[in-house]
Amino acid sequence: MAEVLFLTFAVCLLLSMPVVFSLLVASIVAIVWGGSLPLTIVPHKLVSGIDSYPLLAIPLFIVFGEVVNKGGIGRRIVDFSQALVGSFRGGLAHANVTASMFFGGISGSATADSAAIGSVLIPAMKRGGYPAPFSVAVTATSSIIGIIIPPSVDLILYGWLTDTPMDELFAGGLLPGVLIGFALMAVAYIISRRNGYGVRQPFSLPELVRKTGDTFPALVMPLIIIGGILGGIFTVTEAAAAAIVYGLLITWGYYRELRLADLPHLFTDAAKTIGQVMFLLGTAKVFAYVMTVEQVPLKLSQMLFEVLPSGELFALNVILICLVVGLFLTPAIATIILTPILFPAAQSFGVDPVHFGLMLVSGLALGHVTPPVGLTLLLSASIGGITVEQAFKPLLPFFLLLVAIVLLIAYVPEITLLIPQVMRG
């Protein structure tokens, strides 16, 4: 039955069937072929599979993302980032990365980051003399910080699938996210200095103070979300709900950009996205259940443990799998499919669940900048008015850097485990 499951799934993908229906069709065909499971298991798992309190954080963060996008938060974060780092060589590139780090601590989504930050900064970078391909490359690569720095939707999915504590996963994502941000800024500085990109602007303390004052209510958002979770005040789900309330208060009551008349449209847009995401999670749960019944994760775990002599080679194979799978599936979907398969193997090799989660999610995040499915690359190129092919050359040094950092995360567990270990006492 396992062979039928994966073969049907592959055929459906080759026929350009949406992933959500590919998962569902493959599961149904495998159940019918095997004959050992009743078909009633499909609707049962579709519903019970997503009946999870921690998973409620995902639709809440989707609503929060709509509040942030429609409330002008992204524009203010960009203005603050420009005032903070715009005086360095390649200032707008640094502002792009810095804004992604702040926005990642709010949205938890790479595509939301790319849309919100890219729509403001890519045109600004082009006006400032930066080539469009370089501007697109910076935006596409820096956007992936959004699924590593908490609150990350992908980490929530991994935690849901493996019962790994969400607060430890979020704590584990802090240092890798910051490391990626500073490394991207270093590469952007070298390229900008070598090519003369960006005229240096004098640093203005009064301007920074003014922008900080204007952006401060928005900058408090990550503190509420991350600080509340790590401090034990909120669960992840409660933090998402609190973030919605706070976001509505500042975008409606303080910034006056969101009107009451905008709320029906906001919630309608959020509901459309939530429906798609939750249906996908339900079908993925059916798919994972069929795999579990067929003992696919256990058999693969035993095979890898026998074939690979060490955990180091296992980590390298995980990164290679992430790179290949990322060419065809979005990181969130790949996380749902690969986690039940690879997690038992990681346990066999004694890999810490938090470390493995960050290794897997950061490896799959590379798929955001690799065509043909690279969402942040496609979105950034569209905003920049260029083809994806035109962005390849300036993208390469940033991509190679990201691969190096993912390998560093895989082979230096302390990067992800330092803060969680402090929390564990």
Buried (B, 14 or more C-beta within 10 A) or exposed (E): BBEBBBEBBEBBBEEEBEBBEBBBBBBBBBBEEBEEBEEEBBEEBBEEBBEBEBBBBBBBBBBBBBBBBBBBBBBBBBBBBBBBBBBBBBBBBBBBBBBBBBBBBBBBBBBBBBBBBBBBBBBBBBEBEBBBBBBBBBBBBBBBBBBBBBBBBBBBBBBBBBEBBBBBBBBBBBBBBBBBBEBBBEBBBEBBEEEEBBEEBEBEEEBBEBBEEBBEBBBEBBEBBBEBBBEEEBBBBBBBBBBBEBBBBBBBEEBEBBEEEBBEEBBEBBBEBBEEBBBBBBBBBBBBBBBEBBEBBBEBBBEBBEEBEEBEEBBBBBBEBBBEBBEBBBBBBBBBBBBBBBBBBBBBBEBBBBBBBBBBBBBBBBBBBBBEBBBBBBBBBBBBEBEBEBBBEBBEBBBEBBBEBBBBBBBEBEBBBEBBBEEEE
